[in-house]
Amino acid sequence: MLRPKYLVTIMNAVAIGNVETGHEAKYAARQALSIAESTFVMGNVAHLRPEKAHGNLLAAVQLVAKQVPDVKCVVLGGEKYPGMLAALQSKAAELGITQNVIFAGFRPDARQLIPAIDAFVLSSDFEGLPIAMLEAMALGKPSVVTAVGGIPEVISDGVEGYLVPRRDPAALAEKVLALHRDPSLRARMGAAATKKVLRDFGMERLVHDLENLYLKVLEKKGKKIPSSASAAASPN
């Protein structure tokens, strides 16, 4: 049995590299997805699997579309269970939002497509700590996400985005519409999101945490630690 005193949590981290986020990047990403520049775009990056609750996302898109008829929701993710894509496409047709949803499938260039979106959305029933959300945040995108798993440890409601209850499409739609109505709010939340990720979820922090963990384990085993290694693992 694992004892709590031996458990250490090291949070995920992301490395964005040289992904562009300006107007040209947005234009290129929308061109790749055949989306007009003026369209409000929701973006979801998640494999098609039951726990991601895409059906609730589609229900939210229907509610948003009643007020923003030309809204687009881009769903980036591969089909993990045979038949899920067809089921979701049928659901979109049933809701009358086929024209509002782009099932883009698995895309190795998903990170380069994030600049196309105005708001990152997740409707998951449960999560760990979604890397896609951290990447979207790093690229300056506000989030509307379910308050499950490790997500509330990253998103402060009303700061970097909005937290909503799971299985509540109306709440998801309400917050998406709030972002649609207020471009300045999107900008503020996006800037806060980038700041949060760069501060707390960058690769430098991850390397530092891992080094500290290894050094502590070695010290407990009585191993001699070179002073240079200890200094390298010390926070700035």
C-alpha positions in Angstrom: 0.0 0.0 0.0 1.2 3.5 -0.9 1.7 5.8 2.1 0.8 9.5 1.6 4.1 10.7 2.9 5.9 9.0 0.0 3.7 10.6 -2.6 4.8 13.7 -4.5 2.7 15.6 -7.0 4.5 17.2 -9.9 2.2 19.2 -12.2 2.2 18.9 -16.0 4.1 21.4 -18.1 4.0 22.5 -21.7 6.6 23.8 -24.1 5.0 26.0 -26.8 8.2 26.8 -28.8 7.8 29.1 -31.7 4.0 28.9 -32.4 2.8 32.3 -33.6 -0.2 33.9 -32.0 -0.7 37.2 -33.9 -3.2 38.1 -36.7 -1.3 36.3 -39.4 -1.3 33.1 -37.4 -5.0 33.4 -36.8 -5.6 34.1 -40.5 -3.6 31.1 -41.6 -5.2 28.8 -39.1 -8.7 29.9 -40.1 -7.8 29.5 -43.8 -6.7 25.9 -43.0 -10.1 25.3 -41.4 -12.1 27.3 -44.0 -13.4 29.7 -41.4 -14.1 33.4 -42.0 -12.1 36.0 -40.1 -15.3 37.5 -38.6 -16.7 34.3 -37.2 -16.7 33.6 -33.5 -14.9 30.2 -32.9 -15.1 27.8 -30.0 -12.3 25.3 -30.0 -12.2 21.8 -28.4 -9.1 19.6 -28.4 -10.0 16.1 -27.1 -10.1 12.6 -28.5 -13.7 11.4 -29.1 -14.3 9.2 -26.1 -17.2 9.0 -23.6 -15.5 10.9 -20.7 -15.0 13.9 -22.9 -18.8 14.3 -23.1 -18.9 15.8 -26.6 -22.7 15.4 -26.6 -22.9 18.1 -23.9 -20.6 20.3 -25.9 -22.9 20.0 -29.0 -25.9 20.9 -26.8 -24.0 24.0 -25.7 -23.2 24.9 -29.3 -26.9 24.7 -30.2 -27.7 27.2 -27.4 -24.9 29.5 -28.5 -26.0 29.3 -32.1 -29.5 30.5 -31.2 -27.9 33.9 -30.4 -24.8 33.7 -32.7 -26.0 31.9 -35.8 -22.7 31.7 -37.6 -20.7 30.4 -34.6 -18.3 27.6 -35.3 -17.1 24.9 -33.0 -13.9 23.2 -34.1 -13.5 19.7 -32.6 -9.9 18.5 -32.9 -9.4 14.8 -31.9 -9.3 11.3 -33.2 -12.0 8.7 -32.8 -11.0 6.4 -29.9 -14.1 4.2 -30.1 -15.6 3.0 -33.5 -18.9 4.7 -34.2 -18.4 7.7 -31.9 -17.8 10.2 -34.8 -20.8 9.0 -36.6 -22.9 9.2 -33.4 -21.7 12.8 -32.8 -22.4 13.8 -36.4 -25.9 12.4 -36.1 -26.3 14.3 -32.8 -25.2 17.5 -34.5 -27.7 16.9 -37.3 -30.5 16.2 -34.8 -29.7 19.5 -33.0 -29.6 21.4 -36.3 -26.0 22.5 -35.9 -24.2 20.6 -38.6 -23.1 23.8 -40.2 -21.8 25.1 -36.9 -19.5 22.1 -36.0 -16.3 21.1 -37.7 -15.1 17.6 -36.8 -11.5 18.1 -37.8 -10.3 14.7 -36.6 -6.8 14.0 -35.3 -4.4 16.8 -36.5 -0.7 16.6 -35.9 -0.7 20.4 -36.4 -3.4 21.0 -33.7 -1.2 23.4 -31.8 -0.8 25.5 -35.0 -4.6 25.6 -35.3 -5.3 27.0 -31.8 -4.8 30.6 -33.0 -8.0 30.2 -35.0 -10.2 30.0 -31.9 -11.6 32.7 -29.7 -12.4 30.5 -26.7 -11.2 27.0 -25.6 -13.9 24.8 -24.4 -14.0 21.4 -22.6 -17.2 19.6 -21.6 -15.4 16.6 -19.9 -17.0 14.5 -17.2 -13.6 14.0 -15.7 -10.0 15.0 -16.4 -6.5 14.8 -15.1 -4.8 18.0 -16.1 -5.4 18.5 -19.8 -2.3 19.4 -21.8 -4.5 20.9 -24.6 -6.0 23.4 -22.2 -2.5 24.5 -21.0 -1.4 24.9 -24.6 -4.4 27.0 -25.4 -3.8 29.1 -22.3 -0.1 29.6 -23.2 -1.3 30.8 -26.6 -3.5 33.4 -25.0 -6.9 31.7 -25.2 -9.6 32.1 -22.4 -11.2 28.8 -21.4 -14.7 27.7 -20.6 -14.2 24.3 -19.0 -15.9 21.9 -16.6 -14.7 22.1 -13.0 -13.4 18.5 -12.8 -10.1 16.8 -12.0 -7.1 19.1 -11.9 -8.7 21.9 -14.0 -9.7 24.1 -10.9 -6.1 23.9 -9.8 -5.2 25.8 -13.0 -8.2 28.0 -13.9 -9.4 30.6 -11.4 -13.0 31.2 -12.2 -13.4 34.6 -13.9 -9.6 35.2 -14.2 -8.1 32.9 -16.9 -11.5 31.7 -18.0 -14.7 30.2 -16.6 -15.4 27.0 -14.6 -18.8 25.4 -15.1 -20.5 22.3 -13.7 -20.1 19.1 -15.7 -23.1 18.0 -17.7 -24.6 21.5 -17.8 -24.7 22.7 -21.4 -26.6 25.8 -20.5 -23.9 27.0 -18.1 -21.2 26.2 -20.8 -23.2 28.2 -23.4 -23.8 31.1 -21.0 -20.1 31.6 -20.4 -19.2 31.2 -24.1 -21.7 33.9 -24.9 -20.2 36.2 -22.2 -16.8 35.9 -24.0 -18.5 36.4 -27.4 -20.1 39.7 -26.2 -16.9 41.2 -24.8 -13.7 41.1 -26.8 -11.9 43.0 -24.1 -12.8 40.3 -21.6 -11.4 37.7 -23.9 -8.2 39.7 -24.2 -7.8 40.1 -20.4 -8.5 36.5 -19.7 -6.2 35.4 -22.5 -3.4 37.5 -21.1 -4.0 36.2 -17.6 -3.9 32.6 -19.0 -0.6 33.1 -20.7 0.9 34.6 -17.6 -0.3 31.7 -15.4 1.1 29.0 -17.7 4.4 30.7 -18.2 4.8 31.2 -14.4 3.5 27.8 -13.1 3.4 25.3 -16.0 6.5 25.9 -18.0 9.2 23.3 -18.7 11.7 25.1 -16.6 9.5 24.6 -13.5 9.0 20.9 -14.3 12.7 20.3 -14.7 13.3 22.1 -11.4 10.7 20.0 -9.6 12.1 16.8 -10.9 15.6 17.7 -10.0 14.6 18.6 -6.5 12.7 15.3 -6.1 15.7 13.3 -7.3 18.1 15.2 -5.0 15.8 14.6 -2.0 15.7 10.9 -2.7 19.4 10.7 -3.1 20.0 12.6 0.2 17.7 10.3 2.1 19.7 7.4 0.7 22.9 9.0 2.0 24.3 9.7 -1.4 26.7 12.6 -1.7 25.3 15.4 -3.8 27.7 17.6 -5.8 27.4 21.2 -4.8 26.9 22.2 -8.4 23.8 19.9 -8.7 22.3 21.3 -5.6 22.8 24.8 -6.8 21.3 24.0 -10.2 18.2 22.7 -8.6 17.7 25.7 -6.3 15.0 28.1 -7.3 16.1 31.5 -8.8 
